[in-house]
Amino acid sequence: MDPNSPPPPSGLVLVDKPARRAISSMTVCRAVKKRLILGGVGDPKRKRNIAVGHAGTLDPLASGLLIVLVGRATRWCERLMAGEKTYLTDIDLAHHSNTDDLEGEMIPNPIDPARIPDRAVIDSILQTQFTGTIQQVPPMYSAMLVDGKRAYHLARAGKSPEMVARPITIHEIHVHEYAWPKLTIEVRCSKGTYIRSLARDIGVAATGHKAVLTSLRRTAIGPYRVEDATGLELLPAALTVADLRPLIEG
C-alpha cells in the first residue's frame, strides 16, 4: 500500500429518505455513492470501488432515517441493524389490505359504528397487548424466507406462504394522535419488528378486523435521529470525507 495514499474512507451519511415509489433504499445508496465519487472519496485510481451500503431497509413508500455506510463502515452493518428503531406511523382502522399497507387494495372493514373504540380503549390495548416481548406474524408480502423462497414471491404467485410467529420486543408505544379511523402511534422496537404487522394486529385487537398502515416514518436508529439527517434532494452534489459522520460508540 502506498504510504502517501489517503486512508480508506470510513463513516456514515444520514439521509432523510422521501416516501416515493421510485426511491428505494438502494436508490439512496447509489445517489450517495455518485456524490462520493464526485467528491474524490477513496483511492483516486479506483473511485468506483467505494463500498456503500445501508443499515436497514426502508420500503419505497416509507420515509425517514436511512443510515448509509461508506467504506470500512460497512462492517458496522449488523451492529447498527441490531439496535432499537423508532417509527411514527399512521394506521387506518376502517380498512385492510392483503399487503397490510397501501401497496395492496384498500378494503373497507364492516365495523359497527356503535363499537368504534375511543381513545381510552386504544391506550389500554397498546399498553396491555403490544408492549414488551410479543409474538408477531410477519406479513406475507415480505422478504422473509419460506421454504427457501421469499414470501413476497410466493404471495405474488397466488400462493399463501405459511408465516410463523416470532418474538419481537416493543420497548415503548403510545398514541400520537387519534381521530377515527386514523390512528397515529410512535413505536420504539427491536430488530425484526414489522410495523405493518403491528398496524394489522392493533386493528384486530381494537375492532375485530385487520387495519392497514397508511404511512411510515423512521425517526431513529439507536442514537441516530432523523433530525440530524439531510433530505436526499438536499445532499451536496459532491460529498467528501469531511461529510462522513463517525460511528457513535456505546
Secondary structure per residue as TSV (DSSP state, phi and psi in degrees):
chain	resnum	aa	ss	phi	psi
A	1	M	-	360.0	133.8
A	2	D	-	-66.9	119.1
A	3	P	T	-64.2	-17.9
A	4	N	T	-91.7	-5.8
A	5	S	S	-77.7	151.2
A	6	P	-	-67.0	151.1
A	7	P	-	-64.2	152.5
A	8	P	-	-57.9	141.2
A	9	P	-	-66.6	149.9
A	10	S	E	-158.2	118.9
A	11	G	E	167.6	-174.2
A	12	L	E	-122.0	150.1
A	13	V	E	-122.4	120.3
A	14	L	E	-92.8	117.6
A	15	V	E	-116.2	136.1
A	16	D	E	-92.4	96.8
A	17	K	E	-72.6	134.1
A	18	P	-	-77.8	158.5
A	19	A	-	-91.7	90.1
A	20	R	-	-139.5	140.0
A	21	R	T	-58.4	-33.9
A	22	A	T	-82.5	-4.9
A	23	I	-	-116.6	101.5
A	24	S	-	-92.0	175.5
A	25	S	H	-63.1	-37.6
A	26	M	H	-71.8	-29.1
A	27	T	H	-60.8	-41.6
A	28	V	H	-63.9	-43.1
A	29	C	H	-60.1	-42.6
A	30	R	H	-64.7	-38.3
A	31	A	H	-65.0	-40.6
A	32	V	H	-66.3	-42.3
A	33	K	H	-61.5	-42.4
A	34	K	H	-59.4	-42.3
A	35	R	H	-69.5	-34.0
A	36	L	H	-66.1	-40.5
A	37	I	H	-61.9	-43.9
A	38	L	H	-64.8	-28.3
A	39	G	T	-86.7	0.4
A	40	G	T	75.6	25.0
A	41	V	-	-77.4	134.0
A	42	G	S	97.6	-171.9
A	43	D	-	-66.0	119.3
A	44	P	G	-55.4	-26.8
A	45	K	G	-84.9	-11.9
A	46	R	G	-138.8	44.2
A	47	K	G	-55.1	-38.9
A	48	R	G	-75.8	-1.0
A	49	N	G	-97.2	13.9
A	50	I	-	-62.1	126.8
A	51	A	-	-79.1	128.2
A	52	V	E	-138.2	132.8
A	53	G	E	-149.7	-171.4
A	54	H	E	-136.5	160.2
A	55	A	S	-106.0	59.5
A	56	G	S	120.7	114.6
A	57	T	-	-67.1	143.0
A	58	L	-	-115.1	132.3
A	59	D	-	-60.1	153.2
A	60	P	T	-52.2	-37.7
A	61	L	T	-84.4	3.0
A	62	A	E	-99.8	150.6
A	63	S	E	-120.7	176.2
A	64	G	E	111.9	-158.4
A	65	L	E	-68.3	122.5
A	66	L	E	-125.7	120.2
A	67	I	E	-90.9	116.2
A	68	V	E	-96.8	125.9
A	69	L	E	-97.4	134.8
A	70	V	E	-123.4	133.6
A	71	G	E	63.3	-131.7
A	72	R	G	-64.2	-17.9
A	73	A	G	-66.0	-16.9
A	74	T	G	-62.1	-19.2
A	75	R	G	-69.2	-16.0
A	76	W	G	-88.6	2.0
A	77	C	H	-53.6	-55.1
A	78	E	H	-61.5	-39.2
A	79	R	H	-61.7	-45.0
A	80	L	H	-70.9	-39.4
A	81	M	H	-67.0	-25.4
A	82	A	T	-76.9	-10.8
A	83	G	S	-78.2	170.3
A	84	E	-	-68.5	152.1
A	85	K	E	-131.6	148.5
A	86	T	E	-122.4	135.2
A	87	Y	E	-131.0	150.5
A	88	L	E	-116.9	123.5
A	89	T	E	-138.4	145.0
A	90	D	E	-101.2	136.9
A	91	I	E	-126.4	134.2
A	92	D	E	-101.0	108.0
A	93	L	T	-77.4	-11.7
A	94	A	T	-93.4	-2.2
A	95	H	E	-138.6	165.2
A	96	H	E	-142.1	169.6
A	97	S	-	-148.3	160.8
A	98	N	T	-69.8	-18.8
A	99	T	T	-99.6	-5.0
A	100	D	S	70.1	9.0
A	101	D	S	-147.3	-169.1
A	102	L	T	-76.2	-2.1
A	103	E	T	-69.8	-25.4
A	104	G	S	-98.6	177.9
A	105	E	-	-74.7	132.6
A	106	M	-	-78.1	122.5
A	107	I	E	-119.2	125.4
A	108	P	E	-64.3	143.3
A	109	N	-	-92.6	136.9
A	110	P	-	-79.7	79.7
A	111	I	-	-102.4	130.6
A	112	D	-	-71.2	120.8
A	113	P	G	-54.7	-27.7
A	114	A	G	-73.9	-12.4
A	115	R	G	-112.8	18.5
A	116	I	-	-67.2	124.9
A	117	P	-	-70.4	143.0
A	118	D	-	-91.1	178.5
A	119	R	H	-60.2	-40.1
A	120	A	H	-62.7	-39.0
A	121	V	H	-65.3	-44.6
A	122	I	H	-61.3	-46.0
A	123	D	H	-57.9	-45.1
A	124	S	H	-63.8	-42.5
A	125	I	H	-62.0	-44.6
A	126	L	H	-62.7	-40.9
A	127	Q	H	-78.6	-31.4
A	128	T	H	-93.9	-27.3
A	129	Q	H	-113.7	-16.3
A	130	F	S	-130.6	32.5
A	131	T	S	-126.6	139.6
A	132	G	E	91.2	-158.0
A	133	T	E	-85.0	122.1
A	134	I	E	-130.8	164.8
A	135	Q	E	-92.8	131.5
A	136	Q	E	-131.3	133.5
A	137	V	-	-92.5	119.2
A	138	P	-	-62.7	155.2
A	139	P	-	-68.0	150.4
A	140	M	S	-61.6	-37.9
A	141	Y	S	-88.3	74.3
A	142	S	S	-144.8	173.4
A	143	A	S	-88.4	9.2
A	144	M	-	-59.2	142.8
A	145	L	E	-86.7	128.4
A	146	V	E	-127.2	113.2
A	147	D	T	53.5	40.1
A	148	G	T	81.1	3.3
A	149	K	E	-123.2	150.6
A	150	R	E	-66.7	136.1
A	151	A	H	-58.7	-39.2
A	152	Y	H	-67.8	-28.6
A	153	H	H	-64.9	-43.6
A	154	L	H	-66.5	-42.5
A	155	A	H	-63.8	-41.9
A	156	R	H	-69.4	-21.1
A	157	A	T	-86.4	5.5
A	158	G	T	88.4	6.6
A	159	K	-	-94.4	165.3
A	160	S	-	-118.1	90.3
A	161	P	-	-61.3	139.7
A	162	E	-	-80.0	108.6
A	163	M	-	-93.7	122.6
A	164	V	-	-95.2	134.5
A	165	A	-	-64.9	148.0
A	166	R	E	-144.5	156.5
A	167	P	E	-78.1	136.2
A	168	I	E	-134.9	164.7
A	169	T	E	-121.4	126.8
A	170	I	E	-101.5	105.2
A	171	H	E	-73.5	-35.2
A	172	E	E	-158.0	138.2
A	173	I	E	-149.7	133.2
A	174	H	E	-153.7	160.5
A	175	V	E	-76.2	128.5
A	176	H	E	-93.1	-37.6
A	177	E	E	-162.7	145.3
A	178	Y	E	-146.6	121.2
A	179	A	E	-147.5	102.5
A	180	W	T	-42.4	132.9
A	181	P	T	-95.5	8.7
A	182	K	E	-87.5	125.6
A	183	L	E	-121.2	124.9
A	184	T	E	-112.1	123.5
A	185	I	E	-126.3	156.2
A	186	E	E	-112.9	133.8
A	187	V	E	-131.4	129.1
A	188	R	E	-112.3	119.4
A	189	C	E	-140.9	173.3
A	190	S	-	-85.4	169.1
A	191	K	T	-55.8	143.1
A	192	G	T	90.1	-2.3
A	193	T	-	-77.8	129.7
A	194	Y	-	-98.4	113.3
A	195	I	H	-68.8	-29.3
A	196	R	H	-60.5	-43.4
A	197	S	H	-66.8	-37.5
A	198	L	H	-61.6	-45.8
A	199	A	H	-60.1	-46.4
A	200	R	H	-55.9	-47.7
A	201	D	H	-75.0	-31.6
A	202	I	H	-62.5	-38.7
A	203	G	H	-60.6	-45.1
A	204	V	H	-60.6	-43.6
A	205	A	H	-67.8	-34.6
A	206	A	H	-86.3	-33.7
A	207	T	H	-129.5	-10.3
A	208	G	S	87.8	1.4
A	209	H	S	-132.0	148.0
A	210	K	-	-60.6	147.2
A	211	A	-	-110.3	175.7
A	212	V	E	-129.0	138.2
A	213	L	E	-79.1	127.5
A	214	T	E	-109.7	-17.6
A	215	S	E	-157.6	152.0
A	216	L	E	-144.9	129.6
A	217	R	E	-133.1	123.4
A	218	R	E	-88.2	123.1
A	219	T	E	-104.9	-14.9
A	220	A	E	-160.0	148.0
A	221	I	E	-131.4	108.9
A	222	G	T	55.9	-128.0
A	223	P	T	-82.9	-4.0
A	224	Y	E	-91.5	134.4
A	225	R	E	-122.8	150.7
A	226	V	G	-65.0	-24.9
A	227	E	G	-62.0	-23.0
A	228	D	G	-94.9	1.3
A	229	A	-	-91.7	164.9
A	230	T	E	-113.7	134.6
A	231	G	E	-59.1	144.1
A	232	L	G	-54.5	-42.3
A	233	E	G	-73.6	-11.5
A	234	L	G	-101.5	-2.0
A	235	L	S	-63.2	142.4
A	236	P	-	-59.5	152.4
A	237	A	S	-61.6	-29.6
A	238	A	S	-129.8	128.8
A	239	L	-	-106.4	138.5
A	240	T	-	-116.6	176.7
A	241	V	G	-57.2	-33.7
A	242	A	G	-64.6	-19.6
A	243	D	G	-86.3	-7.2
A	244	L	-	-84.5	134.3
A	245	R	B	-90.8	148.3
A	246	P	-	-80.3	163.1
A	247	L	-	-72.8	133.4
A	248	I	-	-81.8	119.2
A	249	E	-	-76.7	155.8
A	250	G	-	95.4	360.0
